[in-house]
Amino acid sequence: MSEQTQEYINGMRPGPLTREIPECMRDKYTVVQSIIDVIVFVIVGVGYVIQAIYRTIVGYPKRDLKGGVAVVTGGGGGLGSLIALRLARLGCTIVLWDINKQGLEDTVKLVKGVGGKCYGYVVDLASREDIYRVAKNVEEQVGKVNLLINNAGVVSGHYLLETPDHLIQRTFDVNILAHFWTVKAFLPTMISQNDGHIVTIASMAGHVGVAKLVDYCSSKAAACGFDEALRVELETKGVKGVKTSLICPYFIRSTGMFEEVNSRFVPQLNSNEVADRVVLAIRTSEPFALIPGFFRVLLPFKWIVPWPCISELIRGLVPDAVPVAPNARIETPSSAPKIDMKTDSRPMSLLPPARHDRQV
Ligand SMILES: NC(=O)c1ccc[n+]([C@@H]2O[C@H](COP(=O)([O-])OP(=O)(O)OC[C@H]3O[C@@H](n4cnc5c(N)ncnc54)[C@H](O)[C@@H]3O)[C@@H](O)[C@H]2O)c1
């Protein structure tokens, strides 16, 4: 580092803004400038709040998604397939990524059944090489992607000390590291086209810790941080056409992931309603959506009331997130080959070994 730069950092050399200000005024200028900055911030902030209230009352304008190309990871089942169906109805070309070949084939058929254009790619999201390779194929074979929905997720569902290391690794590979690789693969084109939207399907578990979900909660908390930091980074760089949305649902019924969850007071969500909410967030460029919405009011209390209250509340709401261990849920016919859980990196509830990026 040059001497001049060091002097500038130490405040001994005037920076570009203060250079024109007389030496005797510089301290005062800093104070005056800070006061002006705060006043401007308050005025602009009040403006945004009024705008948000107005929009909440009259509704946000909805973006037309027709003609776009949407990649939905984990689109071979559960929430991903429901989102894909809705986006297809709105005129998007759908690209499904999943490790589950059978699920992909079924969803491609479903999407085509509603008149949509749909391509399925078998991808292992735990493999960075797979992601980069298939992303390139998609851009060549289908077109420029302007909507990326990072939806795929896995859960181990054991107490931390009973969770094998490779499952913890898998949780982070799929639930957060894959987001880095997919975004690195598709964001450059979105920026160059000044048109894109990146959706992170995280979870309420990214804001609240739950027993047996230590790896899951921490990977989802990372996903929340990923979305926010990426949004701020895009805004800092002045990229106006690329938006991000963070989606944090509570437990969802009938997708298979938390099928047996023991949840009290707050009912499990309807998967179709969650999919509708995700699509609404995309169409209105909503930065984040907590589902159900009243968690927006409840969550800040986490930092206000004493910890024992929070602990009682969490343990009262969710006495057991995974009452039936995921291994026990696999129904393996006696004739089927046994899966070696140590070397297997597939989601537990899922299907056959398929790691070729073929289109379905
Ligand atoms: N189900 C819930 O209660 C719930 C609640 C909050 C958040 N979420 C989140 O919503 C998202 C969707 O969950 P869901 O309920 O539809 O779960 P799901 O298990 O039904 O679907 C997940 C999909 O991801 C795919 N997948 C898993 N590992 C993969 C890999 N290595 N490579 C490629 N694909 C892989 C699966 O094959 C599956 O199709 C997840 O990120 C999940 O964490 C779910």
Ligand as a Chemical Component Dictionary entry (heavy atoms), coordinates in Angstrom:
data_LIG
# 
_chem_comp.id                   LIG 
_chem_comp.type                 NON-POLYMER 
_chem_comp.pdbx_formal_charge   0 
_chem_comp.three_letter_code    LIG 
# 
loop_
_chem_comp_atom.comp_id 
_chem_comp_atom.atom_id 
_chem_comp_atom.alt_atom_id 
_chem_comp_atom.type_symbol 
_chem_comp_atom.charge 
_chem_comp_atom.model_Cartn_x 
_chem_comp_atom.model_Cartn_y 
_chem_comp_atom.model_Cartn_z 
_chem_comp_atom.pdbx_ordinal 
LIG N1  N1  N 0  -41.607 -29.175 3.386  1  
LIG C1  C1  C 0  -41.517 -28.256 4.317  2  
LIG O1  O1  O 0  -42.152 -28.345 5.375  3  
LIG C2  C2  C 0  -40.633 -27.062 4.114  4  
LIG C3  C3  C 0  -40.714 -25.979 4.992  5  
LIG C4  C4  C 0  -39.897 -24.871 4.786  6  
LIG C5  C5  C 0  -39.028 -24.849 3.727  7  
LIG N2  N2  N 1  -38.959 -25.904 2.877  8  
LIG C6  C6  C 0  -38.004 -25.843 1.778  9  
LIG O2  O2  O 0  -38.709 -25.852 0.547  10 
LIG C7  C7  C 0  -37.912 -26.479 -0.446 11 
LIG C8  C8  C 0  -38.734 -27.556 -1.145 12 
LIG O3  O3  O 0  -39.062 -28.517 -0.179 13 
LIG P1  P1  P 0  -40.138 -29.672 -0.419 14 
LIG O4  O4  O 0  -41.006 -29.675 0.753  15 
LIG O5  O5  O -1 -40.726 -29.537 -1.771 16 
LIG O6  O6  O 0  -39.180 -30.932 -0.318 17 
LIG P2  P2  P 0  -39.142 -32.252 -1.200 18 
LIG O7  O7  O 0  -38.261 -33.215 -0.488 19 
LIG O8  O8  O 0  -40.533 -32.664 -1.543 20 
LIG O9  O9  O 0  -38.446 -31.748 -2.535 21 
LIG C9  C9  C 0  -37.079 -31.449 -2.604 22 
LIG C10 C10 C 0  -36.614 -31.710 -4.010 23 
LIG O10 O10 O 0  -35.202 -31.495 -4.048 24 
LIG C11 C11 C 0  -34.618 -32.565 -4.777 25 
LIG N3  N3  N 0  -33.234 -32.797 -4.362 26 
LIG C12 C12 C 0  -32.792 -33.171 -3.148 27 
LIG N4  N4  N 0  -31.453 -33.340 -3.171 28 
LIG C13 C13 C 0  -31.049 -33.072 -4.428 29 
LIG C14 C14 C 0  -29.790 -33.065 -5.081 30 
LIG N5  N5  N 0  -28.665 -33.411 -4.447 31 
LIG N6  N6  N 0  -29.716 -32.723 -6.367 32 
LIG C15 C15 C 0  -30.863 -32.400 -7.053 33 
LIG N7  N7  N 0  -32.079 -32.381 -6.494 34 
LIG C16 C16 C 0  -32.177 -32.713 -5.196 35 
LIG C17 C17 C 0  -35.474 -33.763 -4.441 36 
LIG O11 O11 O 0  -35.312 -34.800 -5.388 37 
LIG C18 C18 C 0  -36.863 -33.177 -4.414 38 
LIG O12 O12 O 0  -37.480 -33.246 -5.680 39 
LIG C19 C19 C 0  -36.677 -27.007 0.271  40 
LIG O13 O13 O 0  -35.602 -26.137 0.098  41 
LIG C20 C20 C 0  -37.101 -27.042 1.717  42 
LIG O14 O14 O 0  -36.001 -26.945 2.596  43 
LIG C21 C21 C 0  -39.758 -27.002 3.026  44 
# 
loop_
_chem_comp_bond.comp_id 
_chem_comp_bond.atom_id_1 
_chem_comp_bond.atom_id_2 
_chem_comp_bond.value_order 
_chem_comp_bond.pdbx_ordinal 
LIG N1  C1  SING 1  
LIG C1  O1  DOUB 2  
LIG C1  C2  SING 3  
LIG C2  C3  SING 4  
LIG C2  C21 DOUB 5  
LIG C3  C4  DOUB 6  
LIG C4  C5  SING 7  
LIG C5  N2  DOUB 8  
LIG N2  C6  SING 9  
LIG N2  C21 SING 10 
LIG C6  O2  SING 11 
LIG C6  C20 SING 12 
LIG O2  C7  SING 13 
LIG C7  C8  SING 14 
LIG C7  C19 SING 15 
LIG C8  O3  SING 16 
LIG O3  P1  SING 17 
LIG P1  O4  DOUB 18 
LIG P1  O5  SING 19 
LIG P1  O6  SING 20 
LIG O6  P2  SING 21 
LIG P2  O7  DOUB 22 
LIG P2  O8  SING 23 
LIG P2  O9  SING 24 
LIG O9  C9  SING 25 
LIG C9  C10 SING 26 
LIG C10 O10 SING 27 
LIG C10 C18 SING 28 
LIG O10 C11 SING 29 
LIG C11 N3  SING 30 
LIG C11 C17 SING 31 
LIG N3  C12 SING 32 
LIG N3  C16 SING 33 
LIG C12 N4  DOUB 34 
LIG N4  C13 SING 35 
LIG C13 C14 SING 36 
LIG C13 C16 DOUB 37 
LIG C14 N5  SING 38 
LIG C14 N6  DOUB 39 
LIG N6  C15 SING 40 
LIG C15 N7  DOUB 41 
LIG N7  C16 SING 42 
LIG C17 O11 SING 43 
LIG C17 C18 SING 44 
LIG C18 O12 SING 45 
LIG C19 O13 SING 46 
LIG C19 C20 SING 47 
LIG C20 O14 SING 48 
# 
